[in-house]
Amino acid sequence: MRTESRNTLDLVWTVHDDLESCADLWRDFQSTAVRTVFQRYEWLKAEYEMLEDPASVEPRIVVGTVGGKPQVLLPLALSRTLGASTLSWLGIDWSDYGGPLIAPELYAKLEPGDIARIRGAAAEAVGSVDYVHFEKQPETLGERENPFATFESEEAATHAYALGLGDDWETFYGQLRSSKTRRRMNEKERKLGQCGDLVFRQLEDFDQACAAIDKLVAWKIDQVRARGRFNPFRGAPLEPFFGRLLSEAPELLRIYALELDCELLAGGIVLVDNDAFTVYQTAYANNEYSRYSPGRILVHRMMAEAIGLGLKVFDFSLGDEGYKLEICDRKTELTYSAKAMTGRGWLAASVETAKVRAKKRIKDSPKLMDAGHRLTRFAQSAGMDALDDRPHAASGKSSQPQPTRPAPIKLHRNVAASL
């Protein structure tokens, strides 16, 4: 740990080179700080511990205090990009949102110039930074525009979506869906229920939850392959990561299941934090019951669950899927910032900017998107994308051990936002 004083907003800056040394401070601060669920200590610690090569990513937790009280905590990491020392948000590979933790009283008065000073002070405190790369930054955070997302940033290629919840499910559902759609979904659920014992539940048993995670990730891989999209999970079984979270932060992570005669039809990985119900991943089985829309039934049941918990926001997070556009009343732009701090960092920043801009052009053009999907399907058929390097999840029972210390896994950048 290194401490250096700065004049920036009268903050004293401290840099922690590991997570354990600031664990208590972080946990206390996150209970009141403005942030997203992906800046929780438990989430980022679990992800960091899953790295296949921890030496390739060095944590740099930068804390700004006034009178010993934390005002801002920047969960950062140092790595190398094209030979350049790169400062980025810690754990951004598997996080849907990147950003800081900020005391509400400081956040309310932050201006763009303050962000420049905070970034500069953080980079100086960390030292030897060639390139600053901040991504997946939501344009709004809390009740106001997020100055970290708007300062010297560009729009990313994907968006995030959320839905404000009501106080009563039946009233809310009546406003959310037309009477025709409600009748159609009720009929599908009725017919599905005639096929067996239909149950929606939270999986509280550790073994059942891990097996469900393994299975729904395999389903998701099949779904993205069918759509001609790149597999975001290749080489990265999620069960050890979420198994650790289930053990260490059961209040944060929930696994929901829609089952027919005790067999999983659809599942959801959910993070519950503050007033938000964040859907990290959902998937459903492609079988004879698919015509009854088990995925939509699951989402509706989870919405009712969130309302029952007294939560106010149903956050679908990253992705521009059509069903989100249908029902969500909040669309959030995500931004990225690629800023060279030295001549060595110029190449890395230029390549990242070109890559994101190209991705945006492709996503904004239906013809280019279609061509990209056809190219991806060709790559899959040719075995070029290693799409079958998937988690072991074909059976209902997980083939992964139930670890107290899970095996390390390799994380892939832009997991949730692949084309």
FIMIVEX-342704 format. One line per 4 residues: number of its first residue (from 1); their letters; for each residue x negated, y, z negated of N, C-alpha, C, O. Coordinates in steps of 0.1 Angstrom, whole numbers. Layout:
% residues N
NUM> a> X,Y,Z,X,Y,Z,X,Y,Z,X,Y,Z | ...
***
This chain:
% residues 419
1> mrte> -9,-12,0,0,0,0,-9,12,0,-19,13,-7 | -5,22,8,-13,35,9,-3,46,7,8,46,13 | -7,56,0,2,68,-3,-5,80,3,-17,83,0 | 3,88,10,-3,100,16,8,111,15,20,109,18
5> srnt> 4,123,10,14,134,9,15,141,23,6,142,30 | 27,146,25,30,153,38,39,165,34,47,164,24 | 39,175,42,48,186,40,62,184,47,71,192,45 | 63,173,55,75,170,62,87,169,53,88,159,46
9> ldlv> 96,179,53,108,179,45,104,177,30,112,172,22 | 92,181,26,87,180,12,87,165,8,89,163,-4 | 85,156,17,85,142,14,70,137,11,61,142,18 | 69,128,2,56,121,0,58,107,7,67,100,4
13> wtvh> 49,104,16,50,92,24,41,81,18,29,83,15 | 47,69,17,40,57,13,42,46,23,53,44,28 | 31,39,27,31,29,37,29,15,30,19,13,23 | 38,6,31,37,-7,26,33,-17,38,40,-17,48
17> ddle> 23,-25,36,18,-34,46,25,-48,45,22,-57,53 | 34,-49,36,41,-62,34,55,-59,29,57,-48,24 | 64,-68,29,78,-66,25,79,-68,10,88,-61,4 | 72,-77,4,73,-80,-10,70,-68,-19,77,-66,-29
21> scad> 61,-60,-15,56,-49,-24,67,-38,-25,67,-31,-35 | 77,-38,-16,87,-28,-17,101,-34,-18,111,-27,-15 | 102,-47,-21,114,-54,-21,124,-48,-31,136,-45,-27 | 121,-45,-43,130,-39,-53,135,-25,-49,147,-22,-49
25> lwrd> 125,-17,-44,129,-4,-40,138,-4,-28,148,3,-28 | 136,-13,-18,144,-14,-6,158,-19,-10,168,-13,-5 | 159,-29,-18,172,-34,-22,180,-24,-29,192,-22,-27 | 174,-16,-38,181,-6,-45,186,5,-36,197,10,-36
29> fqst> 177,9,-27,180,20,-18,191,16,-8,199,25,-4 | 191,4,-3,200,0,7,215,0,2,224,1,10 | 217,0,-11,230,0,-16,237,14,-14,249,14,-15 | 229,24,-12,235,38,-11,231,44,3,237,54,6
33> avrt> 221,39,9,216,46,21,225,45,33,233,35,34 | 224,54,42,231,54,55,222,44,64,210,47,65 | 228,34,69,221,24,77,231,15,84,243,17,83 | 226,5,91,234,-6,96,231,-19,89,221,-19,81
37> vfqr> 238,-29,91,236,-42,84,222,-47,88,216,-55,80 | 217,-44,99,204,-50,104,192,-43,98,181,-47,101 | 194,-34,89,183,-28,81,183,-33,67,176,-28,58 | 191,-43,64,191,-49,51,178,-56,49,173,-63,58
41> yewl> 173,-56,37,160,-63,34,161,-78,36,152,-84,42 | 173,-84,33,174,-98,34,173,-103,49,167,-113,52 | 180,-95,57,180,-98,72,165,-97,77,161,-107,84 | 159,-86,75,146,-84,81,135,-93,75,126,-98,82
45> kaey> 136,-96,62,127,-105,56,128,-119,62,118,-126,65 | 141,-124,63,143,-137,69,137,-138,83,131,-148,87 | 139,-128,91,134,-128,105,119,-128,105,113,-136,113 | 113,-120,97,99,-119,97,92,-132,93,82,-137,99
49> emle> 98,-139,84,93,-152,79,95,-163,89,89,-174,88 | 103,-161,99,105,-171,110,95,-169,122,95,-177,131 | 87,-159,122,78,-156,133,69,-168,134,63,-173,125 | 67,-172,147,57,-183,150,43,-178,147,35,-186,143
53> dpas> 40,-166,150,27,-160,148,28,-147,140,28,-136,146 | 29,-148,127,31,-136,119,20,-126,121,22,-114,119 | 8,-130,124,-3,-121,126,-1,-112,138,-8,-101,138 | 8,-116,147,10,-107,159,19,-95,156,20,-86,164
57> vepr> 26,-96,145,34,-85,140,31,-81,126,32,-89,117 | 27,-69,124,23,-64,111,33,-54,105,35,-44,111 | 40,-58,94,50,-48,89,43,-35,84,32,-35,79 | 50,-25,87,47,-12,82,59,-5,77,67,1,84
61> ivvg> 62,-6,64,74,-1,58,70,13,52,63,15,43 | 75,23,59,72,37,56,83,43,48,94,44,52 | 79,48,36,89,53,26,86,68,23,75,71,19 | 96,76,25,95,91,21,102,93,9,114,91,8
65> tvgg> 96,99,-1,102,101,-14,101,116,-18,93,124,-13 | 110,120,-27,110,133,-33,112,131,-48,122,125,-53 | 102,135,-56,102,132,-70,103,117,-74,109,114,-84 | 97,109,-65,97,95,-68,110,88,-63,110,75,-63
69> kpqv> 120,95,-58,132,89,-53,131,88,-38,128,97,-31 | 134,76,-33,134,74,-18,145,82,-11,156,82,-15 | 141,89,0,150,96,8,151,90,22,161,92,29 | 141,84,27,141,77,40,132,65,39,121,66,33
73> llpl> 136,54,45,128,42,46,128,38,60,139,35,66 | 117,37,67,115,33,81,110,19,81,98,17,79 | 118,9,84,112,-5,86,106,-7,99,112,-9,109 | 93,-5,99,85,-5,112,76,-17,113,74,-24,103
77> alsr> 71,-19,125,61,-30,127,51,-25,137,54,-18,146 | 39,-30,136,28,-28,145,25,-41,153,24,-52,147 | 25,-40,166,21,-51,175,14,-45,187,10,-33,187 | 11,-53,197,4,-49,208,12,-51,221,18,-62,223
81> tlga> 12,-41,230,19,-41,242,9,-37,253,5,-25,253 | 6,-46,262,-4,-42,273,-16,-36,267,-22,-27,273 | -21,-42,256,-33,-37,250,-31,-25,241,-41,-20,234 | -19,-19,240,-17,-7,232,-11,-11,219,-2,-19,218
85> stls> -16,-4,208,-10,-5,195,4,1,195,5,13,197 | 14,-7,192,28,-3,194,35,-3,181,35,-12,173 | 42,8,178,50,10,166,64,9,170,69,16,178 | 72,-1,164,86,-3,167,93,-6,155,88,-7,144
89> wlgi> 107,-8,156,115,-12,145,112,-26,142,111,-35,151 | 110,-29,129,108,-43,125,120,-52,128,131,-47,125 | 118,-64,133,128,-73,134,138,-70,145,149,-75,145 | 134,-61,155,144,-57,165,147,-68,175,158,-67,182
93> dwsd> 139,-79,176,143,-89,185,156,-96,182,164,-98,192 | 159,-98,170,172,-104,166,182,-95,160,193,-99,156 | 178,-82,159,187,-72,153,195,-66,165,189,-62,175 | 208,-63,163,216,-57,173,214,-42,173,216,-35,183
97> yggp> 210,-36,161,208,-22,160,194,-20,153,191,-27,144 | 187,-10,158,175,-5,151,176,8,145,184,17,151 | 170,11,134,171,24,128,165,25,114,160,15,109 | 166,36,108,161,38,94,172,36,84,183,33,87
101> liap> 168,37,71,177,39,60,174,53,55,163,57,52 | 185,60,53,184,74,49,193,78,38,205,73,38 | 189,85,28,197,90,17,208,99,23,205,107,32 | 221,97,19,232,105,25,230,120,25,233,127,34
105> elya> 224,125,14,223,139,13,212,145,23,214,156,28 | 202,137,26,192,141,36,198,139,50,196,148,58 | 205,128,52,211,125,65,220,136,70,221,140,81 | 228,142,60,238,152,63,232,165,69,239,172,76
109> klep> 219,167,66,213,180,70,202,178,80,195,188,84 | 199,166,85,188,164,95,191,170,108,203,170,113 | 181,176,114,182,182,127,171,176,136,162,169,131 | 172,178,149,163,172,158,148,175,155,139,166,156
113> gdia> 145,187,151,131,190,147,126,182,135,115,179,134 | 136,178,126,132,170,115,128,156,119,118,150,114 | 135,151,130,131,138,135,117,137,141,110,128,139 | 114,148,148,100,149,153,90,149,142,80,142,143
117> rirg> 93,156,131,83,156,120,82,143,113,71,139,109 | 94,137,111,94,124,105,86,113,113,78,106,108 | 89,113,126,82,103,135,67,106,135,59,97,134 | 63,119,135,49,122,136,42,118,123,31,113,123
121> aaae> 49,121,111,43,118,98,42,103,97,32,98,91 | 52,95,101,52,81,100,40,75,109,33,66,104 | 39,80,121,28,75,130,15,78,124,5,70,124 | 13,90,118,1,94,112,-2,86,100,-14,82,97
125> avgs> 8,83,92,6,75,79,2,61,83,-7,55,76 | 8,55,93,5,42,97,-9,41,103,-17,32,100 | -12,51,112,-26,52,118,-27,43,130,-21,32,131 | -36,47,139,-39,39,151,-27,35,159,-26,23,162
129> vdyv> -18,44,162,-7,41,170,-8,47,184,-10,59,185 | -8,39,194,-9,43,208,5,46,215,6,54,224 | 15,39,210,28,39,217,39,37,207,38,27,199 | 49,45,207,61,44,198,72,39,207,76,45,216
133> hfek> 78,27,203,89,21,211,100,18,201,100,8,194 | 111,27,201,123,25,193,134,21,203,137,28,212 | 141,10,200,152,6,208,164,2,200,164,0,188 | 175,0,208,188,-4,202,193,5,191,198,1,181
137> qpet> 191,18,194,195,28,184,209,33,187,212,39,197 | 219,31,177,232,35,180,234,51,179,228,57,170 | 241,56,188,242,71,189,249,77,177,248,89,174 | 257,69,170,264,73,158,260,64,147,258,52,148
141> lger> 258,70,135,254,63,123,262,69,112,260,81,109 | 269,61,104,278,67,94,289,76,100,296,71,109 | 290,88,96,301,96,101,296,107,110,304,116,113 | 284,106,115,279,117,124,270,111,135,266,99,135
145> enpf> 266,120,144,257,116,155,244,113,148,239,119,139 | 238,102,153,225,97,148,213,105,154,210,102,166 | 207,114,147,196,122,153,184,113,157,177,117,166 | 182,102,151,171,93,155,174,87,169,164,85,176
149> atfe> 187,85,172,190,80,185,190,90,196,188,86,208 | 192,102,193,193,112,203,180,120,206,179,127,216 | 171,119,197,158,127,199,149,120,208,145,109,206 | 145,127,219,136,122,229,139,107,233,130,99,234
153> seea> 151,105,236,156,91,239,164,91,252,168,101,257 | 165,79,258,174,77,269,184,66,266,182,58,257 | 195,66,274,205,55,272,199,42,276,192,41,286 | 202,32,268,198,18,271,208,12,282,218,19,286
157> atha> 205,0,285,213,-7,296,226,-13,291,235,-17,298 | 227,-14,278,239,-21,272,246,-12,261,240,-2,257 | 258,-15,257,265,-7,248,270,-16,236,268,-28,237 | 275,-10,226,281,-17,215,295,-13,213,299,-2,217
161> yalg> 303,-22,208,318,-20,207,323,-24,193,318,-33,187 | 333,-16,189,339,-19,176,353,-15,176,358,-8,185 | 361,-19,166,375,-17,165,378,-13,151,375,-20,141 | 385,-2,149,390,2,136,401,-7,132,410,-9,139
165> lgdd> 401,-11,119,411,-21,114,422,-13,106,420,-2,101 | 434,-20,105,445,-14,98,445,-20,84,436,-27,80 | 456,-18,77,458,-23,63,466,-36,63,466,-43,53 | 473,-39,74,482,-51,74,480,-57,88,481,-51,98
169> wetf> 478,-70,88,475,-77,100,486,-77,110,484,-74,122 | 498,-80,105,510,-81,115,512,-67,121,514,-67,134 | 512,-56,114,513,-43,119,502,-40,129,504,-35,140 | 490,-43,125,478,-40,133,479,-48,146,476,-43,157
173> ygql> 482,-61,145,483,-69,157,493,-65,167,492,-65,179 | 504,-60,161,515,-55,170,511,-42,177,516,-40,189 | 502,-34,172,497,-22,179,485,-26,188,483,-19,198 | 478,-37,185,466,-41,193,470,-47,206,464,-44,216
177> rssk> 480,-56,206,484,-64,217,499,-61,221,507,-58,213 | 501,-61,234,515,-60,239,524,-71,235,518,-82,231 | 537,-70,235,546,-80,231,544,-93,240,545,-104,236 | 541,-90,253,539,-101,262,527,-109,259,527,-121,259
181> trrr> 516,-102,256,504,-109,252,505,-116,239,500,-127,238 | 512,-110,230,514,-117,217,522,-130,219,519,-140,213 | 532,-129,227,540,-142,229,532,-152,236,532,-164,233 | 524,-148,246,515,-158,253,505,-164,243,503,-176,244
185> mnek> 499,-156,235,489,-162,225,496,-170,215,490,-181,211 | 507,-166,210,514,-174,200,518,-188,206,518,-198,199 | 522,-188,219,525,-200,225,513,-209,227,514,-221,225 | 502,-203,230,490,-211,232,486,-217,218,482,-229,217
189> erkl> 487,-209,208,483,-214,194,493,-225,190,489,-235,183 | 505,-223,193,515,-234,190,512,-247,197,513,-257,190 | 509,-246,209,506,-258,217,493,-265,212,492,-277,212 | 483,-257,209,471,-262,204,474,-269,190,468,-280,188
193> gqcg> 482,-263,182,485,-269,169,493,-283,171,492,-291,162 | 499,-285,182,506,-297,184,497,-308,188,500,-320,188 | 484,-305,191,474,-315,195,467,-321,183,460,-331,184 | 470,-315,171,463,-320,159,464,-310,148,472,-300,149
197> dlvf> 457,-312,137,457,-303,126,447,-292,129,435,-293,128 | 453,-280,131,446,-268,135,443,-260,122,452,-256,115 | 430,-257,120,426,-250,107,416,-240,111,406,-242,118 | 418,-228,105,407,-217,105,402,-216,91,410,-215,81
201> rqle> 389,-216,89,383,-215,76,369,-210,77,362,-211,87 | 364,-205,65,350,-202,63,343,-214,59,347,-221,50 | 332,-217,65,324,-229,61,314,-225,50,304,-219,52 | 318,-229,38,310,-226,26,299,-236,23,290,-234,16
205> dfdq> 302,-249,28,292,-259,26,280,-257,35,281,-254,47 | 268,-257,29,256,-254,36,253,-263,48,251,-258,59 | 255,-276,47,252,-285,58,262,-283,69,259,-283,81 | 275,-281,65,285,-279,76,283,-266,83,284,-265,95
209> acaa> 279,-256,76,276,-243,82,264,-244,92,265,-239,103 | 253,-250,88,242,-252,97,245,-260,109,240,-257,120 | 253,-271,107,257,-279,119,265,-271,129,264,-272,141 | 274,-262,123,283,-254,132,274,-244,139,276,-241,151
213> idkl> 264,-238,133,255,-228,139,248,-235,151,248,-229,162 | 243,-246,148,236,-254,159,245,-256,171,241,-255,182 | 257,-260,168,266,-264,179,271,-252,187,271,-252,199 | 274,-241,180,280,-229,187,269,-222,195,272,-216,206
217> vawk> 256,-223,191,245,-218,199,244,-226,212,242,-220,223 | 245,-239,211,244,-247,223,256,-244,233,254,-243,245 | 268,-241,227,279,-237,236,276,-224,242,279,-222,254 | 271,-215,235,268,-202,240,258,-202,252,259,-195,262
221> idqv> 248,-211,250,239,-213,261,246,-218,274,243,-213,285 | 255,-228,272,262,-233,284,270,-221,290,271,-221,302 | 276,-213,282,285,-202,287,276,-192,295,280,-188,306 | 265,-188,290,257,-178,297,251,-184,310,249,-177,320
225> rarg> 248,-197,310,243,-204,322,254,-204,332,251,-201,344 | 266,-207,328,277,-207,338,279,-193,344,284,-193,356 | 276,-183,337,278,-169,343,266,-164,350,266,-153,355 | 256,-172,351,244,-168,358,236,-158,350,229,-149,356
229> rfnp> 236,-159,337,228,-150,329,216,-158,323,216,-170,321 | 206,-150,319,194,-156,313,198,-161,299,206,-155,291 | 192,-173,295,194,-178,282,186,-170,271,174,-170,272 | 194,-164,262,187,-155,252,181,-163,241,173,-158,232
233> frga> 184,-176,240,180,-184,228,169,-194,231,166,-203,223 | 163,-194,243,154,-205,247,142,-205,237,136,-195,234 | 139,-217,233,128,-220,224,130,-214,210,121,-214,202 | 142,-210,206,144,-203,193,157,-209,186,167,-202,186
237> plep> 156,-221,180,167,-226,172,170,-217,161,162,-213,153 | 183,-213,160,187,-203,150,190,-209,136,190,-202,127 | 192,-222,136,196,-228,123,186,-225,112,191,-221,101 | 173,-226,113,164,-223,102,166,-209,97,166,-206,85
241> ffgr> 167,-199,107,168,-185,103,181,-183,95,181,-177,84 | 193,-187,100,205,-185,93,206,-194,81,213,-190,71 | 200,-206,81,199,-214,69,193,-207,58,197,-208,46 | 182,-199,61,175,-192,50,185,-181,45,185,-178,33
245> llse> 192,-174,54,201,-163,50,212,-169,42,216,-163,32 | 217,-180,46,228,-186,38,224,-189,24,231,-188,14 | 211,-194,22,206,-197,9,203,-184,1,205,-184,-11 | 197,-174,7,192,-163,0,202,-151,-1,200,-142,-9
249> apel> 211,-150,9,220,-139,9,234,-144,13,239,-139,24 | 240,-153,5,253,-158,9,264,-148,10,274,-150,17 | 263,-136,3,273,-126,4,272,-118,17,282,-111,21 | 261,-120,24,259,-112,37,264,-121,49,271,-115,58
253> lriy> 261,-133,49,263,-142,61,275,-151,59,277,-157,48 | 284,-151,69,296,-160,68,297,-167,82,294,-162,92 | 300,-180,81,302,-188,93,317,-192,93,322,-199,83 | 324,-189,103,338,-192,104,340,-202,115,333,-203,125
257> alel> 350,-211,113,353,-222,122,368,-223,125,376,-221,116 | 371,-226,138,385,-230,142,383,-245,145,376,-248,154 | 390,-253,137,388,-268,139,402,-274,142,412,-270,139 | 400,-285,150,412,-293,153,408,-307,149,399,-314,154
261> dcel> 416,-312,139,414,-325,133,399,-326,128,392,-336,131 | 394,-316,122,381,-315,116,370,-314,126,358,-315,122 | 373,-312,139,363,-310,149,362,-296,153,373,-289,155 | 350,-290,154,349,-276,157,353,-273,171,348,-279,181
265> lagg> 362,-263,173,366,-259,186,360,-245,189,356,-243,201 | 358,-237,179,352,-224,181,346,-219,168,351,-223,158 | 336,-211,169,329,-207,157,323,-193,158,321,-188,169 | 321,-187,147,316,-173,147,306,-171,136,308,-176,124
269> ivlv> 295,-164,139,285,-160,129,287,-146,126,287,-137,135 | 290,-143,114,295,-130,110,286,-124,98,282,-132,89 | 284,-111,99,277,-104,88,287,-95,81,293,-86,88 | 289,-96,68,298,-87,61,290,-78,52,282,-82,43
273> dnda> 291,-65,54,283,-55,47,290,-42,47,296,-37,57 | 291,-36,35,298,-23,33,312,-25,38,319,-34,33 | 317,-17,47,331,-18,52,332,-24,65,343,-23,72 | 321,-31,70,321,-36,83,320,-52,84,314,-58,75
277> ftvy> 328,-57,93,328,-71,96,321,-73,110,327,-71,120 | 308,-76,110,300,-76,122,299,-90,128,294,-99,122 | 304,-91,140,304,-104,147,291,-105,155,289,-99,165 | 282,-114,150,269,-115,156,269,-124,168,262,-122,178
281> qtay> 277,-135,167,278,-144,178,291,-153,176,295,-156,165 | 298,-155,188,309,-165,188,307,-174,200,301,-170,210 | 313,-186,199,313,-195,211,324,-205,208,329,-207,197 | 328,-212,219,338,-222,218,334,-234,227,326,-233,236
285> anne> 341,-245,224,338,-257,232,345,-257,245,356,-252,247 | 338,-261,256,343,-262,269,349,-276,271,342,-285,275 | 361,-278,267,368,-291,268,382,-290,272,387,-279,277 | 390,-300,270,404,-300,274,412,-290,266,424,-287,270
289> ysry> 407,-285,255,415,-275,247,412,-261,251,417,-251,246 | 402,-259,260,398,-245,264,410,-237,270,410,-225,268 | 419,-244,276,431,-237,282,439,-230,272,448,-222,275 | 438,-233,259,446,-227,249,439,-215,242,443,-209,233
293> spgr> 428,-211,248,420,-199,244,416,-200,229,419,-191,222 | 408,-210,225,404,-211,211,395,-200,207,395,-196,195 | 387,-194,216,379,-183,213,387,-171,209,383,-164,199 | 397,-168,216,406,-156,213,414,-159,200,415,-149,192
297> ilvh> 418,-171,198,425,-174,185,415,-172,174,419,-166,163 | 403,-176,175,393,-174,165,391,-160,162,391,-156,150 | 390,-151,172,387,-137,170,399,-131,162,397,-123,153 | 411,-134,166,423,-129,159,423,-133,145,427,-125,136
301> rmma> 420,-146,142,420,-151,128,409,-143,120,411,-140,109 | 398,-141,127,387,-133,120,391,-119,117,388,-113,107 | 398,-113,126,404,-99,124,413,-99,112,412,-90,103 | 422,-109,111,431,-110,100,423,-112,87,426,-106,76
305> eaig> 412,-120,87,404,-122,76,397,-109,71,397,-106,59 | 392,-101,81,385,-89,78,395,-79,71,391,-72,61 | 407,-78,76,417,-70,70,420,-75,56,422,-66,47 | 421,-88,54,424,-93,41,413,-90,31,415,-89,19
309> lglk> 401,-88,36,389,-85,27,389,-70,25,380,-65,17 | 398,-62,31,398,-48,29,388,-40,37,384,-29,33 | 382,-46,47,372,-40,55,379,-31,66,390,-32,69 | 371,-21,71,377,-11,79,372,-11,94,379,-5,102
313> vfdf> 361,-18,96,356,-19,110,353,-33,114,347,-41,106 | 358,-37,126,355,-50,132,345,-47,143,348,-42,154 | 332,-50,140,321,-46,149,317,-58,158,312,-68,153 | 320,-56,171,316,-67,181,301,-66,185,296,-75,191
317> slgd> 295,-55,181,281,-52,183,277,-52,198,286,-48,207 | 266,-57,202,260,-56,215,268,-64,226,274,-74,223 | 268,-59,238,274,-66,249,286,-59,256,294,-54,249 | 286,-60,269,297,-53,276,307,-63,282,312,-61,293
321> egyk> 310,-74,274,320,-83,278,334,-77,280,337,-68,273 | 341,-82,290,354,-76,293,364,-76,282,372,-66,280 | 364,-87,274,374,-87,263,372,-76,253,382,-71,246 | 360,-71,251,357,-60,242,363,-47,247,368,-39,240
325> leic> 361,-45,260,366,-33,267,382,-33,265,387,-22,265 | 388,-44,265,403,-45,264,408,-39,251,418,-32,251 | 402,-43,240,408,-40,227,400,-30,218,406,-25,209 | 388,-28,221,380,-19,212,383,-5,214,385,0,225
329> drkt> 383,3,203,386,17,204,373,25,201,374,38,201 | 362,19,200,349,26,198,338,20,207,335,8,206 | 333,28,215,322,24,224,310,32,220,310,45,220 | 299,26,216,287,32,211,276,31,221,272,20,225
333> elty> 270,42,226,258,42,234,246,38,225,245,43,214 | 238,30,231,225,27,224,214,33,232,214,35,244 | 204,38,225,193,45,231,180,38,228,178,30,219 | 170,42,236,156,37,234,147,49,236,150,59,243
337> saka> 135,48,229,125,59,231,112,52,233,108,43,225 | 105,55,244,92,50,247,83,62,248,82,68,259 | 75,64,238,67,76,238,52,72,236,48,66,226 | 44,77,245,29,74,244,23,84,235,26,96,236
341> mtgr> 15,80,225,8,88,216,-6,90,220,-13,100,215 | -11,81,228,-25,83,233,-25,79,248,-15,74,253 | -36,81,255,-38,76,269,-36,61,270,-31,57,280 | -40,54,260,-39,39,261,-24,35,261,-20,25,267
345> gwla> -16,43,254,-2,40,253,6,44,265,18,40,266 | 0,51,274,8,57,285,13,45,294,25,46,298 | 5,35,297,9,24,306,21,16,300,30,14,307 | 20,13,287,30,6,280,43,13,280,54,8,283
349> asve> 43,26,277,55,35,277,61,36,291,73,35,293 | 52,37,301,57,38,315,64,25,320,74,26,326 | 58,14,317,64,1,321,77,-1,314,87,-5,320 | 78,2,301,91,0,294,102,9,299,113,4,301
353> takv> 98,21,302,108,31,307,113,26,321,125,26,324 | 104,22,330,108,17,343,116,4,342,126,3,350 | 113,-4,332,121,-17,331,135,-14,327,145,-19,332 | 137,-5,317,151,-2,312,159,5,323,170,3,324
357> rakk> 152,15,330,159,22,340,164,12,352,175,14,357 | 155,3,355,159,-7,365,171,-16,360,180,-19,368 | 170,-20,348,181,-28,342,194,-20,343,205,-26,345 | 194,-7,339,206,1,340,211,2,354,223,1,356
361> rikd> 202,4,364,207,5,378,214,-8,382,224,-8,389 | 208,-19,378,214,-32,381,228,-34,375,237,-38,381 | 229,-31,362,242,-32,355,252,-23,360,264,-25,359 | 248,-11,365,258,-1,370,262,-5,385,271,2,390
365> spkl> 256,-14,391,260,-18,405,265,-32,405,258,-42,403 | 278,-34,408,284,-48,409,276,-56,419,275,-68,416 | 272,-51,430,265,-59,440,252,-64,435,248,-75,437 | 244,-55,428,232,-59,422,233,-69,411,225,-78,409
369> mdag> 244,-67,403,247,-76,392,250,-90,398,245,-100,393 | 258,-90,408,261,-103,414,249,-110,420,247,-122,418 | 240,-102,427,228,-108,432,219,-113,421,213,-123,422 | 218,-105,410,210,-110,398,215,-123,392,207,-131,389
373> hrlt> 229,-124,391,234,-136,386,232,-148,395,229,-159,391 | 233,-146,408,230,-157,418,215,-161,417,212,-173,418 | 206,-151,416,192,-154,414,189,-162,402,181,-171,402 | 196,-158,391,194,-165,378,199,-180,379,192,-189,375
377> rfaq> 211,-182,386,216,-195,388,206,-204,396,204,-216,394 | 200,-197,406,190,-204,414,178,-208,406,173,-219,407 | 174,-199,397,162,-202,388,166,-213,379,157,-222,376 | 178,-213,374,182,-224,365,182,-238,373,176,-247,367
381> sagm> 187,-238,385,188,-250,392,174,-255,396,171,-267,397 | 164,-246,397,150,-249,401,142,-252,388,130,-256,389 | 148,-250,376,141,-253,364,131,-243,361,121,-245,354 | 133,-230,366,123,-220,364,125,-212,351,115,-205,347
385> dald> 136,-213,345,139,-204,334,138,-212,320,141,-206,310 | 135,-224,321,133,-232,308,146,-232,300,146,-231,288 | 158,-232,307,170,-230,300,174,-242,292,183,-241,284 | 168,-254,295,172,-265,287,163,-267,274,165,-277,267
389> drph> 154,-257,272,147,-257,260,156,-251,249,153,-239,245 | 166,-258,244,176,-253,236,176,-259,222,169,-269,220 | 183,-254,213,184,-260,200,191,-274,201,198,-276,210 | 187,-283,192,194,-296,192,208,-294,186,209,-293,174
393> aasg> 218,-295,195,231,-291,190,242,-299,197,253,-295,196 | 239,-310,204,249,-316,212,259,-324,203,271,-324,206 | 255,-329,192,263,-336,183,269,-327,172,264,-316,170 | 279,-332,165,284,-325,154,275,-324,142,277,-315,134
397> kssq> 265,-333,141,256,-332,130,243,-326,135,237,-330,145 | 238,-317,127,226,-310,131,214,-319,131,213,-327,122 | 205,-318,141,193,-326,141,182,-319,134,171,-325,133 | 184,-307,129,173,-300,122,174,-304,107,185,-306,102
401> pqpt> 162,-305,101,163,-307,86,168,-295,79,169,-284,84 | 173,-298,67,178,-287,58,167,-282,50,164,-287,39 | 160,-272,55,147,-268,49,148,-258,38,157,-249,38 | 139,-260,28,137,-249,19,127,-239,24,128,-227,21
405> rpap> 118,-244,33,109,-235,40,110,-239,55,103,-248,59 | 119,-233,62,122,-237,76,109,-235,85,100,-227,82 | 109,-244,95,98,-243,104,98,-230,112,109,-225,115 | 86,-224,115,86,-211,122,91,-213,136,90,-224,142
409> iklh> 97,-202,142,102,-203,155,97,-191,163,93,-181,157 | 98,-191,176,93,-180,184,105,-172,187,116,-177,192 | 104,-159,185,115,-150,188,113,-144,202,102,-142,206 | 124,-141,208,124,-135,222,130,-121,221,141,-120,215
413> rnva> 124,-112,228,129,-98,228,142,-97,235,145,-104,245 | 151,-88,230,164,-85,236,173,-97,237,179,-101,247 | 174,-104,225,182,-116,224,196,-114,228,202,-121,236 | 202,-103,222,217,-101,224,220,-93,236,232,-91,239
417> asl> 210,-88,243,213,-79,254,208,-83,267,205,-75,276 | 206,-96,269,201,-101,281,211,-100,292,223,-100,289 | 207,-99,305,217,-97,316,225,-110,317,233,-110,326
***
